[in-house]
Amino acid sequence: MTINPEDMCRVVEQLSDAEIAAINEMVPEWGYGPKHISTDLGISISESRALLQSLHRKGVLNFGHLMDDEGKLHGKGYWLDRFGEAVRQRLTESAQPCSP
């Protein structure tokens, strides 16, 4: 799947400060639940859940079953998908807005 730079820029420009903070807390190889983000950002679980759901709707996160290193089910959560990793990279590369 090729990432469309225009789609990525549109999403980057629509992110709230809280969504950017949540993305920056996430490591691509790991899954996260609302409690993780809540603790890391010092916000309520309901605020964290809303952030994660918003990022999922924007296509930055996937949601599903999480597995541990041994392949055993370890609950459900969110993780950065390929598009989300590209958005995260764009956020870390430059504070400049995307070009139209």
JOPE-V184616 format. One record per pair of residues at least 24 apart in sequence whose C-alpha atoms are under 10 Angstrom apart, sorted by the first residue. I is the first residue (numbers start at 1). J is the second residue. Records with the same first field share a line. If there is no record, write none. Layout:
I=J + J
This chain:
1=82 + 83
2=82 + 83
3=82 + 83 + 86 + 87
4=83
5=86 + 87 + 98 + 99 + 100
6=98 + 99 + 100
7=59 + 83 + 87
8=58 + 59 + 60 + 83 + 84 + 86 + 87 + 88 + 90 + 98
9=87 + 90 + 97 + 98 + 99 + 100
10=58 + 97 + 98 + 99 + 100
11=55 + 58 + 59 + 60 + 84 + 87
12=58 + 60 + 84 + 87 + 88 + 90 + 91 + 97 + 98
13=97 + 98
14=58
15=54 + 55 + 58
16=51
18=43 + 47 + 48 + 51
19=48 + 50 + 51 + 52 + 54 + 55
20=51 + 55 + 87 + 88 + 91
21=51
22=48 + 51 + 52 + 55
23=51 + 52 + 55 + 60 + 61 + 79 + 80 + 84 + 85 + 87 + 88 + 91
24=88 + 89 + 91 + 92
26=78 + 79 + 80 + 85 + 88
27=79 + 80 + 85 + 88
28=79 + 80 + 81 + 82 + 84 + 85 + 88
29=79 + 80 + 81
30=66 + 67 + 68 + 77 + 78 + 79 + 80
31=61 + 62 + 63 + 64 + 65 + 66 + 67 + 68 + 74 + 75 + 76 + 77 + 78 + 79 + 80
32=63 + 66 + 75 + 76 + 77 + 78 + 79 + 80
33=63 + 66 + 75 + 76 + 77 + 78 + 79
34=77 + 78
36=77
52=77 + 78 + 79
53=78
55=80 + 84
56=80 + 81 + 84
58=84
59=83 + 84
60=84 + 85 + 86 + 87 + 88
61=85
